[in-house]
Amino acid sequence: MNFRRTAIVTSLAMITLASCSSIEKEQANGDFDYVNLKQRPELNVPSGLETPDYSNSYKIPAADTSGPIGEEVRVVSPRQVHPIALGSRVLENEKQARVYFDLVEGMSESIVNTVWTATEQVLDRKGLTFTKTGENQWTTELLTIEDEYEAEGDGGWWLLGDGDTTVSLEQSFRYVLTQAPETHGRTTALEVTLADVSQKVNGDRTEMAELTQHNLSVDLLNKVVSQVNRVHQQSIQQSREAGVPVSVSTNAKQQPVFVVELDFDDAWVLTGQALEQIGLSIDDLNREAGTYFVEYTEPDSGFLFIGGDDYESLGIPEGNYEIRLVEFGDDTAISVWSNDEVVDQAWLESVKPALEQALKVASQQ
């Protein structure tokens, strides 16, 4: 049996889900005469002849006919959840349309808000309105999908007779989206199910297969996972464009320091790149002690120097300095030493604009 789609009509919500609800995707091609075949009787031996010995070596065991057979068997393949977002995962042997999200660097402080922001954007893009129906649960408006097909050949389970016949399929349901955040707030799960499900084939009410419902749920869930990934990448890009926040503050010893909003590992790498850019040439370093040993000289100028240096004057005394990085909570504190003494706040304020710009450039490379 072959099918040709002739029309797709949606009502109550502008949404196309034909790939999930298409009849020709759910039923095998060809006829189903095999289900009516009868077992051949045992060999009838004429009188006067010996009956042969029978062997069970090739005996076909009785089939389990408790489930659907023939034209009632749905052959549509199950959709798979695709955890493509950083920090997303699925559990082994998971049967529900559910995915887990872990808070990763670059996301907002709340993984629940990050996931729901992405979910809202997907529903809005589909033009679906929704209401809150429970704690961390939302239900969409009722969707009704109407498809029409032309069937060629012998009629299937929904058709009678031969020739071309128009087949109409109507499906209605609501999406139910439920989050299940962990108490520590760094992990949440999002599950998509259907409610108020109904289906009609040529006007006759039929039961929508569980696999069809599962596939509809997974299709929406995968779109949300993709959007979570997009939201995360946008957040990272915006953070890079904004640069690395740098402030002048004091440490526990009340010494003036730069506070860079990066963990120590990232701050160590980017600070090394930034120092070279602003004219603090690195002579030596000690990663274990978190110290850069640098030298500063005023940039060359005048017609005798071709091109000159690539950095502007920092307005600080020339000489040797120690740049010391230490963890400062979730951030990194940077103190500057000259002749075994910490430089004053005025020194830091003079260097801060150049350092902040250099860190921004380094973070975007």
DRENLUM-685896 format. One record per residue (C-alpha): x, y, z. Coordinates in steps of 0.5 Angstrom, whole numbers, plus 500, padded with zeros to 3 digits. Layout:
N
{drendren {X Y Z}}
...
END
This chain:
365
{drendren {500 500 500}}
{drendren {503 507 498}}
{drendren {501 514 500}}
{drendren {501 521 498}}
{drendren {500 527 502}}
{drendren {495 532 500}}
{drendren {494 537 505}}
{drendren {496 539 512}}
{drendren {491 543 516}}
{drendren {493 545 524}}
{drendren {488 548 528}}
{drendren {488 551 535}}
{drendren {496 552 535}}
{drendren {500 553 528}}
{drendren {505 547 529}}
{drendren {507 542 524}}
{drendren {508 535 527}}
{drendren {506 531 521}}
{drendren {513 526 521}}
{drendren {510 524 528}}
{drendren {503 523 526}}
{drendren {503 520 519}}
{drendren {500 514 518}}
{drendren {504 511 512}}
{drendren {510 512 517}}
{drendren {506 507 522}}
{drendren {504 501 518}}
{drendren {508 497 514}}
{drendren {508 497 506}}
{drendren {504 491 503}}
{drendren {499 486 504}}
{drendren {497 482 510}}
{drendren {495 476 508}}
{drendren {500 472 511}}
{drendren {496 473 518}}
{drendren {490 469 515}}
{drendren {494 463 513}}
{drendren {493 456 516}}
{drendren {497 451 518}}
{drendren {498 445 513}}
{drendren {495 438 516}}
{drendren {499 432 518}}
{drendren {501 428 512}}
{drendren {495 423 510}}
{drendren {499 416 509}}
{drendren {495 412 504}}
{drendren {493 405 507}}
{drendren {498 400 506}}
{drendren {504 405 507}}
{drendren {508 406 513}}
{drendren {507 412 516}}
{drendren {514 416 516}}
{drendren {518 418 523}}
{drendren {517 425 525}}
{drendren {522 430 527}}
{drendren {521 436 531}}
{drendren {528 439 529}}
{drendren {524 444 524}}
{drendren {518 445 528}}
{drendren {516 452 529}}
{drendren {514 454 536}}
{drendren {507 457 537}}
{drendren {507 464 536}}
{drendren {504 469 541}}
{drendren {498 473 538}}
{drendren {496 476 545}}
{drendren {499 483 542}}
{drendren {498 486 535}}
{drendren {499 483 529}}
{drendren {499 484 521}}
{drendren {496 491 520}}
{drendren {495 493 527}}
{drendren {503 493 528}}
{drendren {506 500 528}}
{drendren {513 500 525}}
{drendren {515 507 527}}
{drendren {521 507 530}}
{drendren {522 510 537}}
{drendren {525 517 537}}
{drendren {531 518 542}}
{drendren {533 524 546}}
{drendren {539 527 544}}
{drendren {543 531 550}}
{drendren {547 535 546}}
{drendren {547 541 551}}
{drendren {553 542 555}}
{drendren {552 538 562}}
{drendren {545 535 559}}
{drendren {545 527 560}}
{drendren {540 521 560}}
{drendren {540 515 564}}
{drendren {541 508 561}}
{drendren {535 505 559}}
{drendren {531 511 560}}
{drendren {524 510 558}}
{drendren {521 517 559}}
{drendren {522 523 555}}
{drendren {526 526 560}}
{drendren {533 529 560}}
{drendren {538 531 566}}
{drendren {541 538 566}}
{drendren {547 540 570}}
{drendren {550 547 572}}
{drendren {556 548 568}}
{drendren {560 554 567}}
{drendren {557 560 563}}
{drendren {550 559 565}}
{drendren {546 563 570}}
{drendren {546 562 577}}
{drendren {540 557 577}}
{drendren {540 551 572}}
{drendren {532 551 573}}
{drendren {531 558 570}}
{drendren {536 557 565}}
{drendren {532 551 563}}
{drendren {525 554 563}}
{drendren {528 560 559}}
{drendren {530 556 554}}
{drendren {523 552 554}}
{drendren {519 558 554}}
{drendren {523 560 548}}
{drendren {521 554 544}}
{drendren {514 554 546}}
{drendren {514 562 544}}
{drendren {517 560 537}}
{drendren {511 555 536}}
{drendren {506 560 538}}
{drendren {504 555 544}}
{drendren {501 559 550}}
{drendren {501 555 557}}
{drendren {499 555 564}}
{drendren {503 553 571}}
{drendren {499 547 573}}
{drendren {503 545 579}}
{drendren {510 547 582}}
{drendren {515 547 576}}
{drendren {510 544 572}}
{drendren {507 547 566}}
{drendren {501 545 561}}
{drendren {500 548 554}}
{drendren {494 549 550}}
{drendren {490 544 547}}
{drendren {493 542 540}}
{drendren {489 539 534}}
{drendren {493 537 528}}
{drendren {489 535 522}}
{drendren {493 531 516}}
{drendren {490 528 510}}
{drendren {493 523 505}}
{drendren {491 519 499}}
{drendren {492 511 499}}
{drendren {493 507 493}}
{drendren {491 500 493}}
{drendren {488 495 498}}
{drendren {485 498 504}}
{drendren {488 498 511}}
{drendren {485 497 517}}
{drendren {482 504 517}}
{drendren {480 503 509}}
{drendren {475 499 506}}
{drendren {475 497 498}}
{drendren {480 498 493}}
{drendren {483 504 489}}
{drendren {485 511 491}}
{drendren {482 513 498}}
{drendren {483 519 502}}
{drendren {485 518 509}}
{drendren {484 523 514}}
{drendren {487 523 521}}
{drendren {486 528 527}}
{drendren {490 528 533}}
{drendren {489 533 539}}
{drendren {493 533 546}}
{drendren {497 538 551}}
{drendren {504 538 552}}
{drendren {506 537 560}}
{drendren {513 540 562}}
{drendren {515 538 569}}
{drendren {522 540 572}}
{drendren {525 536 578}}
{drendren {530 540 581}}
{drendren {535 537 586}}
{drendren {535 540 593}}
{drendren {542 542 592}}
{drendren {540 547 586}}
{drendren {545 544 581}}
{drendren {541 539 577}}
{drendren {534 539 574}}
{drendren {531 534 570}}
{drendren {526 536 565}}
{drendren {520 531 563}}
{drendren {515 532 557}}
{drendren {509 528 557}}
{drendren {502 529 553}}
{drendren {495 530 556}}
{drendren {488 530 554}}
{drendren {490 525 548}}
{drendren {485 523 543}}
{drendren {485 521 535}}
{drendren {480 520 530}}
{drendren {482 516 523}}
{drendren {476 518 518}}
{drendren {472 521 523}}
{drendren {472 514 528}}
{drendren {475 515 534}}
{drendren {482 510 535}}
{drendren {487 510 541}}
{drendren {493 514 539}}
{drendren {499 509 540}}
{drendren {504 510 546}}
{drendren {510 510 541}}
{drendren {506 516 538}}
{drendren {505 519 544}}
{drendren {513 518 546}}
{drendren {515 521 540}}
{drendren {511 527 540}}
{drendren {514 528 547}}
{drendren {521 527 545}}
{drendren {521 531 539}}
{drendren {519 537 543}}
{drendren {524 535 549}}
{drendren {530 535 543}}
{drendren {528 542 541}}
{drendren {528 544 548}}
{drendren {535 541 549}}
{drendren {538 545 543}}
{drendren {535 551 546}}
{drendren {539 550 552}}
{drendren {545 549 548}}
{drendren {544 556 544}}
{drendren {542 560 551}}
{drendren {548 557 554}}
{drendren {553 559 548}}
{drendren {549 566 547}}
{drendren {551 567 555}}
{drendren {558 565 554}}
{drendren {559 570 548}}
{drendren {556 575 551}}
{drendren {561 574 557}}
{drendren {566 574 552}}
{drendren {564 581 549}}
{drendren {563 584 556}}
{drendren {570 582 558}}
{drendren {573 580 564}}
{drendren {571 584 570}}
{drendren {576 587 574}}
{drendren {576 592 580}}
{drendren {581 595 585}}
{drendren {579 592 592}}
{drendren {583 590 599}}
{drendren {585 583 601}}
{drendren {585 580 608}}
{drendren {591 584 610}}
{drendren {588 590 608}}
{drendren {593 591 602}}
{drendren {590 594 595}}
{drendren {589 588 590}}
{drendren {586 587 583}}
{drendren {580 582 584}}
{drendren {579 579 577}}
{drendren {572 575 576}}
{drendren {576 568 574}}
{drendren {578 562 578}}
{drendren {585 562 579}}
{drendren {587 557 573}}
{drendren {583 561 568}}
{drendren {586 568 571}}
{drendren {593 565 571}}
{drendren {593 564 564}}
{drendren {590 570 561}}
{drendren {594 575 566}}
{drendren {600 572 563}}
{drendren {598 574 556}}
{drendren {595 581 558}}
{drendren {601 583 562}}
{drendren {605 582 556}}
{drendren {600 586 552}}
{drendren {600 592 556}}
{drendren {608 593 557}}
{drendren {610 589 563}}
{drendren {615 584 560}}
{drendren {615 577 563}}
{drendren {622 575 565}}
{drendren {620 569 570}}
{drendren {614 566 573}}
{drendren {613 561 578}}
{drendren {606 557 577}}
{drendren {606 554 584}}
{drendren {607 560 587}}
{drendren {602 564 583}}
{drendren {608 569 581}}
{drendren {610 573 575}}
{drendren {616 577 575}}
{drendren {616 582 570}}
{drendren {619 589 568}}
{drendren {616 595 566}}
{drendren {620 600 561}}
{drendren {616 606 558}}
{drendren {614 605 551}}
{drendren {619 608 546}}
{drendren {617 614 542}}
{drendren {620 619 537}}
{drendren {622 619 530}}
{drendren {629 615 531}}
{drendren {625 609 533}}
{drendren {621 606 527}}
{drendren {614 603 529}}
{drendren {616 604 537}}
{drendren {612 599 542}}
{drendren {605 596 541}}
{drendren {603 599 548}}
{drendren {601 605 551}}
{drendren {605 608 557}}
{drendren {602 606 564}}
{drendren {604 612 568}}
{drendren {608 608 573}}
{drendren {615 608 575}}
{drendren {620 603 571}}
{drendren {623 597 574}}
{drendren {622 590 576}}
{drendren {615 588 579}}
{drendren {612 581 582}}
{drendren {605 580 580}}
{drendren {602 575 585}}
{drendren {596 571 584}}
{drendren {592 568 590}}
{drendren {585 565 590}}
{drendren {580 570 593}}
{drendren {573 566 594}}
{drendren {571 564 587}}
{drendren {575 570 584}}
{drendren {582 571 584}}
{drendren {586 577 587}}
{drendren {592 580 584}}
{drendren {597 584 588}}
{drendren {603 587 586}}
{drendren {610 588 589}}
{drendren {616 593 588}}
{drendren {622 592 592}}
{drendren {619 588 597}}
{drendren {613 592 598}}
{drendren {606 592 596}}
{drendren {604 598 591}}
{drendren {599 603 593}}
{drendren {592 604 590}}
{drendren {594 609 585}}
{drendren {599 605 582}}
{drendren {593 600 581}}
{drendren {588 605 579}}
{drendren {593 607 573}}
{drendren {594 600 570}}
{drendren {587 598 571}}
{drendren {584 600 564}}
{drendren {590 597 560}}
{drendren {589 591 564}}
{drendren {582 590 563}}
{drendren {582 591 556}}
{drendren {588 586 555}}
{drendren {584 581 559}}
{drendren {578 582 555}}
{drendren {582 581 548}}
{drendren {586 575 551}}
{drendren {579 572 553}}
{drendren {576 572 546}}
{drendren {582 569 543}}
END
